[in-house]
């Protein structure tokens, strides 16, 4: 996994954690923060994870065909 994937994961779960904290404390902008966290998760972290897995599988198949 690349460093950018780990940074994106940290950022996603940090924003979600802050949003959940705001939700429990009933502070303003809690819905927006949770929404941004879910957007980062659904359109950032999950596609990046599956892209990396696809790339690793592609390299593994290429290595097996060359051997």
Order of alpha helices (4+ residues) and beta strands (2+ residues): alpha-alpha-alpha
